[in-house]
């Protein structure tokens, strides 16, 4: 009697796991093939909203400037959202760069900083990168290869922990790795319900149609994803596009 109940459950669980794995590799194989045909690189503006991020934002900006992407198609918009530390001064170091725009505004929340950047962007696509995250050089091309249909409104990257050292950070890294596989598989059915701040690229027209970001109690990435899907846009995923973020080092920071 016990076996009759357990075996069907184990079969369904194993079937689902195999399906996830096969879907993951099959879908990524197609995306990598698409990358080889990315002969025309669309224009992209990467927006970095920042509030009191003086310790990490310089490295964040440098990682974007080092992206393997045509320089005339890539620009940065750095938005200081009323920081009270040295973030503003750090951003000023990049003001003279030909591909960088620096904006200072009163504190209004991350969604207002993102909207300010979108308003200034003249590109076909806009990206969001948190000021404590760093992208790998090939990430943008891998993301853009996933805009292979006119109904793709956004594409997310694969977020990992930046240089994990202690047990808490390594536990979070394991959680992120599981999430990478799950997000890529869910993208098959347009099941992604969040477009994370660490390097999501949006079709600018889609954001403009929705009226930009809204206040959502620090969950603007969830709110915009649900509105994108409700409006008929699909959300893709690029698991090979690496982005690294600083994770809490202690349980107290995590809470």
C-alpha positions in Angstrom: 0.0 0.0 0.0 2.8 2.3 0.9 4.7 1.6 -2.3 1.7 2.2 -4.4 1.5 5.7 -3.1 5.3 6.5 -3.1 6.3 5.2 -6.5 4.0 7.4 -8.6 5.1 10.4 -6.6 8.8 9.5 -7.2 8.1 9.0 -10.9 6.4 12.4 -11.3 9.2 14.1 -9.3 12.0 12.4 -11.5 10.1 13.2 -14.7 9.8 16.8 -13.7 13.5 17.1 -12.8 14.6 15.5 -16.1 12.2 17.8 -18.0 13.8 20.8 -16.3 17.3 19.7 -17.2 16.5 18.9 -20.8 14.6 22.1 -21.3 17.5 24.1 -19.8 20.2 22.7 -22.1 18.0 22.6 -25.2 16.9 26.2 -24.8 20.4 27.5 -24.0 21.8 25.7 -27.0 19.4 27.5 -29.3 20.3 30.9 -27.6 24.0 30.3 -28.1 23.4 29.5 -31.8 21.4 32.7 -32.0 24.4 34.6 -30.6 26.5 33.7 -33.5 24.0 35.5 -35.8 24.0 38.7 -33.7 25.5 40.7 -36.5 23.6 43.9 -35.7 23.9 45.1 -32.1 21.0 47.4 -31.1 21.7 50.5 -29.0 21.5 50.0 -25.2 21.6 52.4 -22.3 22.5 50.9 -19.0 21.0 52.7 -16.0 22.7 52.5 -12.6 20.5 53.9 -9.8 22.4 54.6 -6.7 21.7 55.6 -3.1 24.7 55.5 -0.7 26.8 53.1 -2.8 30.1 54.8 -2.6 32.0 51.5 -1.8 30.9 49.6 -4.9 29.6 51.8 -7.6 33.0 52.7 -9.2 33.6 49.0 -9.9 30.1 48.6 -11.1 30.6 51.3 -13.7 33.9 50.0 -14.8 32.4 46.5 -15.4 29.8 48.1 -17.8 32.5 50.1 -19.6 34.4 46.9 -20.1 31.5 45.0 -21.8 32.3 43.4 -25.1 29.8 45.4 -27.1 30.2 48.1 -29.8 31.1 51.3 -28.0 28.9 53.5 -30.3 25.9 51.3 -29.3 26.4 51.3 -25.5 26.0 54.2 -23.0 25.6 54.6 -19.3 23.3 56.7 -17.2 24.3 57.0 -13.6 21.6 58.3 -11.3 22.5 59.5 -7.8 19.2 59.3 -5.9 20.0 61.9 -3.2 22.9 60.0 -1.6 24.2 61.3 1.7 27.6 59.6 1.5 30.3 60.0 -1.2 28.4 58.4 -4.0 27.8 61.7 -5.8 31.5 62.5 -5.7 32.4 59.0 -7.0 30.1 59.4 -9.9 31.6 62.8 -10.8 34.8 61.0 -11.7 33.1 59.5 -14.7 31.3 62.7 -15.9 33.9 63.4 -18.6 33.6 60.0 -20.2 32.0 60.2 -23.7 29.6 57.3 -23.0 28.6 58.3 -19.5 25.8 60.6 -18.3 25.7 61.6 -14.6 22.5 62.7 -12.9 21.9 64.0 -9.4 18.4 64.2 -8.0 16.5 64.4 -4.7 15.9 61.1 -3.0 12.7 59.6 -4.3 13.3 55.9 -4.3 14.7 53.5 -6.9 11.7 53.6 -9.2 12.2 57.4 -9.6 15.9 57.0 -10.4 15.1 54.3 -13.0 12.4 56.5 -14.6 14.8 59.5 -14.7 17.3 57.3 -16.6 14.7 56.0 -19.0 13.6 59.6 -19.8 17.2 60.5 -20.8 17.9 57.3 -22.8 17.9 57.6 -26.6 18.5 53.9 -27.2 16.2 51.1 -28.4 16.9 49.1 -25.2 17.5 50.1 -21.6 19.1 48.1 -18.9 19.1 48.2 -15.1 22.1 47.3 -13.0 22.2 47.7 -9.3 25.1 49.7 -7.9 26.5 46.8 -6.0 26.6 44.4 -8.9 29.2 43.6 -11.6 28.7 42.2 -15.1 31.0 39.8 -17.0 32.4 41.1 -20.3 30.3 38.9 -22.6 27.0 39.3 -20.7 25.3 42.0 -22.8 25.7 40.2 -26.1 24.3 37.0 -24.6 21.3 38.9 -23.3 20.7 40.7 -26.6 20.7 37.4 -28.5 17.6 36.5 -26.5 15.5 39.3 -28.0 14.7 37.0 -30.9 11.1 37.9 -31.1 9.1 41.2 -31.3 7.1 40.2 -28.2 10.1 39.9 -25.9 9.8 42.8 -23.5 12.7 42.0 -21.2 15.6 39.5 -20.7 17.1 38.6 -17.4 20.7 37.5 -16.6 22.1 34.9 -14.3 22.8 36.3 -10.9 25.5 34.8 -8.7 27.2 35.8 -5.4 30.3 37.9 -5.9 33.4 36.2 -4.5 31.7 34.1 -1.7 34.0 33.5 1.2 32.1 32.4 4.4 29.5 29.7 4.9 26.5 32.2 4.7 27.7 33.6 1.4 28.3 30.1 0.0 24.8 28.9 1.0 23.4 31.9 -0.9 25.5 31.0 -3.9 24.0 27.5 -3.9 20.5 29.0 -3.7 21.4 31.3 -6.6 22.7 28.4 -8.8 19.4 26.5 -8.3 17.6 29.7 -9.2 19.5 30.1 -12.4 18.3 26.7 -13.7 14.7 27.3 -12.5 14.4 30.8 -14.1 15.7 29.6 -17.4 13.2 26.8 -17.5 10.3 28.9 -16.4 11.1 31.4 -19.2 10.0 28.7 -21.6 6.4 29.2 -20.5 6.8 33.0 -19.9 6.7 32.1 -16.2 9.3 34.5 -14.9 7.6 36.8 -12.3 10.5 39.1 -11.5 13.1 41.1 -13.6 16.0 41.5 -11.1 17.9 44.7 -10.7 21.2 43.1 -11.4 21.3 43.4 -15.2 17.9 43.0 -16.7 17.6 44.6 -20.2 14.2 46.0 -21.3 12.8 46.9 -24.7 12.3 50.7 -24.1 9.1 50.8 -26.0 7.6 48.2 -23.6 8.5 50.3 -20.6 7.1 53.5 -22.2 3.8 51.8 -23.0 3.5 50.8 -19.3 4.3 54.2 -18.0 7.7 53.2 -16.5 8.3 51.9 -13.0 6.0 52.4 -10.0 6.6 52.5 -6.3 6.3 49.0 -5.0 7.8 48.8 -1.5 11.3 47.8 -2.9 9.8 45.2 -5.2 9.6 47.3 -8.4 11.3 44.5 -10.3 8.4 42.1 -9.4 5.8 44.7 -10.1 7.1 45.7 -13.6 7.5 42.0 -14.6 3.9 41.2 -13.8 2.7 44.3 -15.7 4.8 43.4 -18.7 3.3 39.9 -18.8 -0.2 41.3 -18.3 0.3 43.6 -21.3 1.3 40.7 -23.5 5.1 41.0 -23.4 7.3 37.9 -22.8 10.3 37.8 -20.5 13.3 35.8 -21.6 16.4 34.6 -19.7 20.1 34.3 -20.6 21.7 31.8 -18.2 25.2 32.3 -19.5 25.1 36.1 -19.0 26.9 36.4 -15.7 26.3 39.1 -13.2 27.6 39.1 -9.7 26.2 40.8 -6.7 27.3 41.3 -3.1 25.4 39.1 -0.7 24.9 39.5 3.1 27.9 38.1 5.0 25.9 37.4 8.2 22.5 36.2 9.2 21.8 39.6 10.8 22.5 41.3 7.4 20.3 38.8 5.7 17.4 39.6 8.0 
